[in-house]
């Protein structure tokens, strides 16, 4: 029995998955065939052939185009995720609102975790926020930096609100002397670091960042191990007390003159606010490189650089004034029991804190992160106790991050509600993280947990920012961009 060409096409499509369009079109041709009048082929079969031909042809075209759109699964699973923050998946392109919602929700969850961990060490967390916002949320680096300023401000505000009234003995937990000596030089260093960031090539910044932050991470973890051993030794002493250990407890320092009943030195706090406001006014008058400021100044012109240079004498005047008013920065946390029998005063050199803050500010401006991540390891390295290091760094970071946030706000920042939402998330996360860490310290008596939290954040920041910078350097190199030094304007 001879089959009609239409039925032959049906069999072919079912057996070979319709992979040849020319064969189908030829076999479904409507021209008359020689054997249509055979006894086994009636006119009804010919009518059926004519009616089936358009139907099969239509469905084959649908299958053909669907096959052309289909991509190998290896391309989706292996090739595409190399740059997920640059080229999102195709199925999410069909639902951009769903894609945006999922990205920002995941970024919010990760930011909550990062803020909770960072709050324990008082280092802000900008080194974690920027990679999260750029890689997960898909924001560009400029917008992510502005978001990060608000997020660090929110987290630091929660820390300061919890620790401002806390005391260590008769002294405030926040060392206002260290903050006073550090703030002017750190703000000056940030401005110098930003200029260096504009001049230095990306590859040089990435190398410096990796080397310096890896070194600081190592020293921080080493300090954490030292504190852990001292705390373990103290626990053993308390378990087996002896008469010779009764006088080992150091005497509490007396409260400073001028402190209120709440333990807040309002004079020092007023000086810090004055320094902060002076630099803020200077920044607003100068504006940015695009000429955006409260007065019209040519971008990178003579007036721009003259106003920028005023920061140097301003920082020197404030630092000299503070050093003159204070005979010594009596750090209330300045004792680390090296051998368990005596303490040492770490504030004999008044200039160590301004120099340290200047270095932290310059490096923070070059690397684009907050100064807390850099000043905290330095304070731990010179022997400042972990609790006071965390509280003081949070206090210092609040001034620097709030200044950046206000500048972004006054100079026409977009998406302000999104930044405030993330700031609120970090505020709540910092309260949660700080509460958990304080309970753990009270339960186990180990302030070294703060040091290890700082080391954890620094290690994660080193890996994330270095990797992200390496990707940018590779992209610039392959695209043929200049890899040398640049002009600041």
HELIX and SHEET records of a PDB file:
HELIX    1   1 UNK A    5  UNK A   16  1                                  12    
HELIX    2   2 UNK A   21  UNK A   27  1                                   7    
HELIX    3   3 UNK A   34  UNK A   37  5                                   4    
HELIX    4   4 UNK A   43  UNK A   69  1                                  27    
HELIX    5   5 UNK A   73  UNK A   74  1                                   2    
HELIX    6   6 UNK A   75  UNK A   79  3                                   5    
HELIX    7   7 UNK A   80  UNK A   83  5                                   4    
HELIX    8   8 UNK A   90  UNK A   93  1                                   4    
HELIX    9   9 UNK A   96  UNK A  121  1                                  26    
HELIX   10  10 UNK A  126  UNK A  131  1                                   6    
HELIX   11  11 UNK A  132  UNK A  136  3                                   5    
HELIX   12  12 UNK A  141  UNK A  163  1                                  23    
HELIX   13  13 UNK A  176  UNK A  199  1                                  24    
HELIX   14  14 UNK A  202  UNK A  239  1                                  38    
HELIX   15  15 UNK A  243  UNK A  245  5                                   3    
HELIX   16  16 UNK A  266  UNK A  286  1                                  21    
HELIX   17  17 UNK A  302  UNK A  325  1                                  24    
HELIX   18  18 UNK A  351  UNK A  367  1                                  17    
HELIX   19  19 UNK A  372  UNK A  381  1                                  10    
HELIX   20  20 UNK A  386  UNK A  410  1                                  25    
HELIX   21  21 UNK A  416  UNK A  444  1                                  29    
HELIX   22  22 UNK A  448  UNK A  478  1                                  31    
SHEET    1   A 2 UNK A 167  UNK A 168  0                                        
SHEET    2   A 2 UNK A 171  UNK A 172 -1                                        
END                                                                             
